[in-house]
């Protein structure tokens, strides 16, 4: 018997079941202790509807009950932060009366069950988080993880997710400008689908999700409410996966998206905000109407009466618990004064968006669910108790039992390549197949397309004109990064290295890192080793953010990413937003120029621990990570940013997955210009992924100035060789033709997807 299909759950079928049947609260995902806590809050036993409301709001997805105590350690404040964690999206001031909203969310579990709709509705949900703040969504990025493409199910998931993202994003009219995709055995049965959205707004249009003003009304507008998504946050996001039959049973919990309804919703919402017709606004995502009404009331310190009879439904016979917990997409809740109501309804009608009054703001702080205005009270709870009184667990933490053994397994013992060229070709993969599914030029803001170190977007604020034609054009740089290989060996340092890499990617585009959002993908929090990984990861993120001066303005925690009792490797994904103050010319990008000199900023540590080469060539995951000097990295980030800003770099690429070898090869194949370098004495130097390194391609006249600037910053610089010709040459290690390298790079993903 499943919560999302069984309206009889509230009629007595389970009440009269035998002693072997689960209790109602257990079937809804609540523990015995949580039931006792609810009874203490209410001073009585909850009824079935109230139990359902607490179950969704106290779920891991909504309450962060296992992670909240750790998340408090993250730095979240800075003078330019207008809105930090806790609202629908983080918002930062970028100057000139303009603000930027940014948010990242996961839709892992729904995508594992129904990849197209799971990914599509993940896009829809993150868009609503952005325009709820008053921002127009201008860009999407995605960070994806799947099993190896040799597996048929992984191919099905991969193609379905990519199609879902493109189908929704392209239709709604928001470009997908970048991201990352990783294929690894640890995600074979539990893919990760993390979606980031960026929006731009005049600061004057910023609005928060709060209800105020007793007597104001709650207007539900957008799509009708159906049974799709009922119980999604408690069923899908709070449990791992087992056999195929269990996954099939969860399929009804996946929401169904309508991007054309979302487009109308965006325009109606922004028009309402521009006209000042809305007191507060909230999107309906996880936990549906229960979450939206209780959150807006609790944030505003008021109560609310909600009338289920007034909620427009697409399916007959829906019971109150279904109406209140449905996660049907494309819906918003606005708090409106009675005087503005007619104009609000007229605006929605003009955009062909259905709108109905479903509630009234009250005093006293109670959230009451009524059958109809003046009708029977079906539920009566303190609004804040669904949020503020949710349990906070300080779960046991302990490192994995095999951690010492894993770190001691240094890949230095692995046999050197018989042919470094073959190994290099095996590490190349162009994500262009993915990006070709996405329209990345919508709005015509995209300066740096997908595939580089960071996406670059012209900063054009809706509703604000440039002060003069001579005013500099600013831009935004955006990068997502997450390396689970590093975090499996050392979640603290691995996460810090991810933050460092993402900040450096933004700097390679000429951006100054402003803010970070995170999506923390971990296994079962009831396993002490998973909670240790999460705690360590948060500490690593906090250390790196403080050292680099980058506040955390929002995030998401996705737990219970496990299949058949196996947890995924810790996979914290970070998105870093940077500001390019003057976009006079296009950033140099990942490329080489004929006759350019190739320089390396930073020092290579000779280790293959956590490297792509060790895993992909030998299936080896062990070792101890190289050190990360955050003070040095901060200097490198500023050095790189200034070199790009001043036009001293003709091409640039950070060194990460695959080491210097892959960095050089990617620069070469993207520009069809070869290279001839030396000084890399063995495969360890070629494939090491030690942090804080950048490859520069510079013209002769700039080389000496770059050398002086690096010396002043205390950053080591070494000369690698020259760019030119049609071969990729590392003297003494490899000599590969350009055609061969480009074919390996271009064909890796399409070949893996081709029928056997």
ABEGO torsion letter per residue (X at the ends): XBAAABAAAAAGAAAABBAABBBAAAAAGBBAAAAAAAAAAAGBBBBAAAAAAAAAAABAAAAGAAAAAAAAABBABBAABABBBGBABBBBBAEGGBBBBBBBBBBAAAAAABAAAAAAAAAAAAAAAAAAAGBBBABBBBBBBBBBAABAAAAAAAAAAAAAAAAAAAAAGBBBAEEBBBBBAAAAABBBBBBBBBBBBBAAABBBBBBBGBGBBBBBBEBBBBABGBGAAAAAAABBBBBAAAAAAAAAABBBBBAAAAAAAAAAAAAAAAAGABABBBBBBBGEAAAAAAAAAAAAGBBBBBBAAABBBABBGBBAAAAAABABBGBBBBBBBAAAAAAAAAAAAAAGBBBBBABBBBBGGBBBBBABBGBBBABBBBAAAAAAABBBBBBBBBBBAAAAAAAABBAAABBBBABAAAAAAAABBBAAAAAAABBAABGGABABBBGBABBBBBBBBBGBBBABAABBBBBBBBBBBBBAAAAAABAAAAAAAAAAAAAAAAAAAGBBBABBBBBBBBBBAABAAAAAAAAAAAAAAAAAAAAAGBBBAEEBBBBGBBBGGBBBBBBBBBBBBBBBABBABBBAEBBBBBGBBBBBBEBBBBBABGBAAAAAAAGBABEBBBBBBAAAAAAAAAAAAAAAAAGABABBBBBBBGEAAAAAAAAAAAAGBBBBBBGBABAAAAABABBGBBBBBBBAAAAAAAAAAAAAAGBBBBBAEBBEEABBBBBGABBBBAAAAAAAAAAAAAAAABBX
